[in-house]
Amino acid sequence: MGNLSYAAEFIVDFDDRTLAHLQIVIGTKLRRGEAFYLSWKDDTRIGNGRTTIWLHPSIPLVYKYFGSKMPVLNRNWLDELTVSANTPGGLQVLPEPTAPVAPPTDGK
């Protein structure tokens, strides 16, 4: 279980696999100078709500992993998270897809 530390005051736990995927998507947006929301469903131990934070390139983030090895990344999951991050609602922590995402069709 890794965690994301936000502004040195707020820490949220994510499993290492989820955290690795979030790091890639968040890093891409922040590298471009883009600010956006990040939302997730809270763990049932702290309620059934959701939490949303505003991510901005000037706010420090620390990714702390429990394991020593980087998980293998799922390109389909990265794509889904990236699409989510580019919406007005911001990046939503979505479950990892279990089946490959079908490529877009050209209408033929």
C-alpha positions, 0 to 999 in steps of 0.5 A: 500500500503506497500513498500520495502526500499532497502539500506535505499535509494531506496523505491518502493511501492507494495500492502501489499499482493504482499509485503508479498509474496515477503518477504517470497521468498526474505527472503528464498533466503537471509537466504541461503546467495544467491544474486539475481535480483528482477525485476518488471514492473513500475507503469504507473505513472512513465512510462512503464518501468521495474526496477531491483535491485540486492539483497544481504544478506549484503544490508539492506531491510525494509518491511513496511506494510500499514495494521496491519494484515498479508495477507493469503499467496497463496502457488501457488503464492509463488511457482511461485515466488520461481521458478522465483527467481531461474532463471538467470533473478532472481525474477520477480514480477508476478501476483497472479494466479487465479486458482490452478497450476496443479501439475507436471505430471510424463509423464503417 
